[in-house]
Amino acid sequence: LNLLGLAQRARKLESGSPTVLASVRNNSAKLVIIAEDASPNTKKQFLDKCDYYKVPSYILFTKEELSQALGKERTVCAFTDNGFAQSFKKLL
């Protein structure tokens, strides 16, 4: 979760559904994180998009944990930098 906050301060993280969807579509998203307690519709939408555009996606954390790490209420976020995405994968 600390890495999410760090990436956001470095402006290498997109958050919020419309922004993350746009970054997946234009191939700038390197890794997508979806909250465990997101609605089934939201999960399906992002998992399908990520699968289609071949972007790795993970269902981790709760909305509350993500929101606290980012300082805004969020359900989904995406790393737009390979370095941060690789670091996050290593931590998993």
N, C-alpha and C positions, 0 to 999 in steps of 0.2 A: 504494500500500500504506500510505503514511503516513496517507492520508485514512481508511482503514479503522480504524486505531488511534485516530485523533482522534474518529471517530463513535462508537466503542465507549466511549471515556471520557466522551462527552457523552450516553451511553445512547440513542443514535439508531441502533443497529445490533443486529440479532438474529443469533445464530449457532447452528449446530447444526440438524440435520435436523428434529426435531419442532417446535422453536420457529419455524423459518423457514416450515415448512408451515402452521402455525397463523396466522402473520402474513399469509401469502399468502391464506389462506381468509377472514380477517376484514378484508381490504383495507387493512391497515396497512403492508404491504410496498410500497415505492415502486420498488425495483430489487433484483434478486437476482443474486448472483455464485456460480457453481458452479465448483469446481476442475476443471482440465483432466483430471487423473488420477483423477477420481471414477469409481465403477463405472458401467457402462452403464445399469444399473437406476436408480441414483440420478439420473443425468443425465436419463433419460427421464421419471422421476417429476416432477422439478422443472420441466423444460421443458414438459411437458404441463399441469401445474398453472398455471404462469405464463402459458401461452398461453390457457388457459381463463378465468383471472381478469384477463387483459390487463395483466400486470405485466411490464415489460421485464426480460429475463434475459441474462446474459453468461456465457460459459464462458471464464474467464481464470485465470491463475496456476496454481500447483500446490498440492497440499494443504500441502506444507511451507512455501511462501511465505505462504499464508493463515494457517496456524497460527502462524508467526513474527510476522506483523503483529498477530494478535489475542491472542497469548500463551496460546492453548489449541489443542488439536488439533481442527481444523475442516475440513469439506469444502465447506460452503455457508454463506453469510451474506446478510443482506438489510438494506438501508438502510430505516429507517422515517420518514425526514425528507426532504421534497422538496428542501430546500437542499443536503443532502449528496448526494442522488441526482443533482441537476443538476450539481453540481461534479464528481462522478465522471464523468458523461457528457462534460463539457467536456474532462477530462483524457484521455479516450480519443480 
